[in-house]
Amino acid sequence: MTAIVEFEATSAACLHATLGSRACSLPNLGAVSTHLRQNPGEHAVVLGPSVDLQSALDLARSMRVTHNRISVILVRHRIDSALLSDALRAGVREVVTEDNLSALASADSRAHDLATDFDIHGHGSGATADAASDGTVITVFAAKGGAGKTTIATNLAAILSERENATVALVDLDLAFGDAAIAMSLEPAHSIADAIPMADTLDAAGLRALMTTHITGVSLLAAPSDPSLAESVSAAVVERALSVLSMEFDYVVVDCPPALNDSVLAALDASDVVALLATLDVPSLKNLRLALNTLDLLAFPADRLRILLNRSDAKVGLNVDDVQKAVGVTLTTRIPSSADVPHSTNRGVILGVDQPAHPVSVAIREFAERHVQHRAPTSSATLPSGRPTGRRWLLRRRTAA
């Protein structure tokens, strides 16, 4: 059930009608604590637009400690970045506008799912990284722009979601110019930048509130729509987000920018599989070689790397043998060229879903089956030097150096 606190009669009636007959209205904020003690099965508390903002935030802070399985949903006349930042920092799960009743219904449904998950697994927002098994994190990286990383990442995520009962998250880590949302024809209300105020307390419920679900079931954590926010998203936020997502999802696919910055290194740290992408042109191969050399200098585990050649059959004067000689490694997967790829992107359609028998779809699916779904565990392996290859040490090593 859902408890509603709203003092204006018309607004209260509207909220009640949206949430259904199982919702109940409370006369004031002071009644919330008593109500929750008497009704331990509640999954959400909705605070309407007439509730004083500071009082609402104080209640959210208190409930984050005393009732962390219950979501606080804040309804406001309008939402700005300052309000959203304060709300998320206080522990509010979601903020919606009073004229977006479908968003309120969706938020209440997610709150119900989170409470159910809490009851089933015996843990909630306070779960730590050691309290659950990690899912598989796959980072897609191209050392040069234009290699098709977003196409590969979005198709890989959608294809992985086809696996029975598999849950998949896609993280757009191209923080300045990410376009995973466009490729999936989504209009996210939130992005990873909204996680900044709650970085120290970021949990599964908070992250899910920032994600947008695609028709395939893939949950997207989008890049900021404002490029100026890119530098505000620290490596610590990225590391925390990926740690939490890997506990909540079977697969986490990360779409990276063409740069080995701290956020990308944090993603590589968390990765079980790194798909290094290149195309049949000299600048792309040169940058791939530089990226491999850099990762080698950082002692990144080579057994996690997979080399994918995109547009592998392009007639541009180079062939696969030239690539393997240039970079000194064996190609893992060859993905053919096709005009259908940009066509699907322009339509906001994922090719692997729209045309599963397409040669490009088949190549990505084979990569998923051979190198992601059936990957060998590497968490206990060691490098020849004896350095551990477990997660979350590459960025620290680089910082220390």
N, C-alpha and C positions, 0 to 999 in steps of 0.2 A: 504493500500500500504506500501511498504518498500523502504526506501532510502538507497543507498549504497555509501560509500566513499572508494575508492580504487584507488591508483595512477598507479599501474602496469596494463597495458592494458589487458594482457592475463588473469590475475587473476580476473580483474573486469568483463571481459566477462564471465568467469566461474561462478562467484557469481551471475551475472545477469541471466544466463541460469538456474541456480538452483532455483532461487526465482521466475522466471516466468516473463511474459510480463508486469505485473502490477508494477514491481520494477522499480525504476529509479536511475540513477547514478548522483552524485553530484561532482563538480570539486574539492572541498576542504571542510575542517571542518567549515570554516567561512560561507559556504552557508547553513549549516544545520539549523541554527536558522531562517533564512528567509524562507527557504523551509517549515519548520513546521508551521510557521505563515500562509503561503499561502495554506497549505494543512493540515488542522487540523485533517483529518481522518487517517493520517498515524499511523501505529501501531508499527513500528520498524525502527531502524537505525542500519545498519550493517557496522561496521568499519573493513576494510580489513587488511591483514597482513602488508602492506606497510605503514599504518598509524602509526605515532609515538606513542608509548605506553603511555607516559606521557600525550600527547595531547588527546589521546582517553579517558584516565581516567579522565582528567579535564572536558571533555565534558560530560561524564557519571555523574559526580558529579553535574554539572550544570543542566542537564536534570532531575535528581532525584527531583529537587526542582521545575523547571519550566514546565516540561512535564512528570509527573510521570505515566501517562497512557501509555507512549511510551517506549518500551523495547530497550535497547542498547545491541546489540549482537556483541561480539568481535571475530574476526577471526585471528588466529595466526599460524605461521609456526609450533610451538610446544608449549605445555603447561606444566608448572611445578607448584608445590605447591605454590611457592612464587608469581608467576604471577596470579594464580587463586585467592589467598588470596587478593592481591591488587585490582584485578578487582571486586570481590564481595564487598569489602569494599567501593569501589568508587560508586557502584550502577549499575554495569554491570549486566544484567539479566543472560546471558549465555556466555560461552567461548567455542569455538569449533576450531578444527584444520582445516587448509585449505584443507586437503585431505579427510575430512569426510563430504562430501556434504549432505549426508542423515541427519546427525546431524544438519546441518545448516537449512535444510528444516523443520525439526521437531521443532527446536528452533523458527523459524519464525512462524510456525503454532501455537505454544504455545503463542507467543507474540500477535498474532491476537486474540486468545481466551481471553487472559487477558485484552486486550483493549476493546473487546466486553463486557466482564463482567463489566468493569469499566463504560462503557456507559449505561448499563442496570440498574446497581444497584446504580449508582451515587457515588461510592466510589472506591478507589483503594488501593494502597500500604499504604496510610496514615490512613486507617480505624483502629479504636481502638477496644478494646475488648468490649466496651459498645455499639458499633455502629451496632452490628449484633447479632442475636441469636446464642447461642452456639450449636454445634452439640453434639452428645453423645460420650463421651470418655470411652472406655472400656480397662482396664489394666489387662493383664494376668500375674499372678505372681505365682511362685512355690518357696517355701523356700528351696528346694533341687534340684540340677541338675538332669537331666534325667527323669523328670516327664512328658515331652511331651509338654512343654509350647509353643514352636515354632509351633508344629503341630496344637495345638488348636488355636493359634493366627492367623496363615495363613489361616486355614480352616474357622475360624469365619469371618475373613475379606472378604474372597471370597464369603461366603454364604450371608453376609450382602449386598454385591454388587449386588446380584440377585434381591434385592428389586427394584421395578420400580423407575427409576430416582435417585436411591441412589448413593451418592458419598462416597467413603471409602478410608481412608489413613491408612497405616500400618507403625508404627514406631518401628524399631529394636533398643531397648534401652540396649541390651546386648552389650555394647560398646567395650568390649575387644574380645568377642568370638561369636558375633551374627552370625547366619546362616540363617536368614529369606530369604536372597537373594538366597542362595543355594537351600533352600526348594522350592522356586518359580522358579528355573532355570533362574535367572536373573543375569546380570553382570552390576551392577550400575557403572556409571562413577563418581558419587559423593556420599557423605555420610553426615551424620549430622555434622561431623567434619568440613565440608566446611562452615557451618553456623557460626563458631566461629568468624571470622573476622567481620561479620556484625551483631553480637548479638544485639547491641543497636538499629539497624535499620531494623532488620529482618522483612520481610513482606511476604505476600502471594506469590507474584511473585518470590521473592528470594528463598523461600522454594520450590516452584514448579520446579524451575530450578535445584534443587538438588535431585528431586525425579525421580524414574523410574516406568513406568507403566507396570503392568502385563496384560496378555491377558484378564483377568477377568474385567479389569478396575480399579483394586486396585492400588493405588499409594504408592510405598514403599519409605520411608525415611530410607536408609540403615545404618547399623552400619559401623564404619571405617574398612577398610580392614587391617589396621595396628594397632594391639593391643596397641602399645605405645601411640596412640592418645587418648585412652579412658579417661585418667585423664584430658585431655585438654578440654573435653566437660563438662562445668560446669552445675550445677543445674539451673542457670539462663538461659542458652541457652535452656535447655530442657523445662523449664517453658514457655519461650517465644514461642518456636516452637509449643508446644501443644496448647497454647492460640490462635496462628494464625491458626493452622490447624483446631481447633474446630469451627472457624468462617467460614472456607472455605469448610469443608466436613460435610456430614450428620453424619458419624461415623468415629471415630479415634480409632484404635486398637493399643495398646502398648504391645510389647513383652519385658518383663523385665528379667534381670539376677536374679539368686537366692541369692540376697543380698538386705538388706534394706539400701542402700546407699542414698546419697542426691539426685541423679538423679531419683532413684525409688520413693523416697518420693515426689519429685516434680510431678512425674506422678500420684501418688496416690492422691495428692492434686487436680489435674485437673480431676480426674475420677468421672464419674457418677456410674459406675459399676466396681467392682474389682472381677475378677474371680481368686480365690485362688485354686491352683491345687495341688493335692496330689495323691499318688499311694499307693497300698496295701503293704507297708513295714514299719517296725517300725521307721527307721531313717526319712522317709518322713513324717510320722504322728507326730513324735516328733518335727520336724522343723515347721510343720504347726501349732502345738499348740503354739510353741514359737512365731511364727509370729502373731498369733491371740492375744497372751498376749501383745506383743509389741504394736500392733495397738490399743489395749484397753487402754494401759497406755498413748498412745498419743491421746486418746479420738477420734479416727477415727470413723466416723458414721457407726455403725454396719449394718444399712439398705442398705448400698451400697455393702456389701460383699456377694459373692456367692461362695459356696464351691463345687468344681468339683472333683470327684474321677475318675481318669483315669485308664484304664485297670481294671475296677471294678469287672470283673468276673475271674480274674486270680486266679488259684488254688495255693495259697502260704501260707495257714494256717490261713489267716485272712479273715473276711467277713465284710460286710457293717455295721452290728451292732457293731462290734469291733471298727470300725473307728469312728462312732458317739459317742461311749462311751469314746474313747481315746481323742477326740478333744472337746467334749462337745457341738457340734453344729449339726444341721441337714444338711444332704447333699442336695444340690440343684440339681445336675445333675450327673448321672452315665454314663461314657463313656466306652464301652466294649473294650476288647482286640482284636487285629486282626493283623495277619502278613501282611495284605495289607497296613497297615500304614507305616512301614519302607520301604516296596516295593515302595510305591508312593513317599516317600521322596527321595529314591535313584534315582528315575526316574525324579525327579524335577516336579512332578505332584501333584496338590492339590486334595486329595481324595474327598472332598465335591463337587468338580466340575466334576471330572472324573467319580465318582460313587455316584451320589446323593442319591441313594436308599440304600447305604451301611449302616449297623447299626451304625458305627462311625459317618458317615455324618448325619444320622437322629438325633442322640443324640445332636450333635453340633447345628444343625438347630433348634431343639426344645428349646435348651438353648437360642439361639438368639431370637426366637419368644416370649418366655415367660419372659425373663429377660432383653433383650436389646431393641428390637423393641417396646415392650409394657410396658416399665418401667414406674413406677410412678415417677413424679418429686419430687426431694428431696431438691431443692435449698433453700426452705424457711423453712425447718424443723429445729428443735433444739434438742440438746441432753438433757437428764434429768437435767443436771447441768446448762442448759441455754446457753451453748456454741453454736455458730452458726455452721452449717454443710455446709456452702457454700464452693465453691472451693477456692483453693490457700491460705490455712491458716495453714495446717499441718506442712509444712517445716519451715515456719516462727516461729511456736510455738516451734518446736524442736530446732531451732537455738537459740531462746531466752532462752530456758531452759539450 
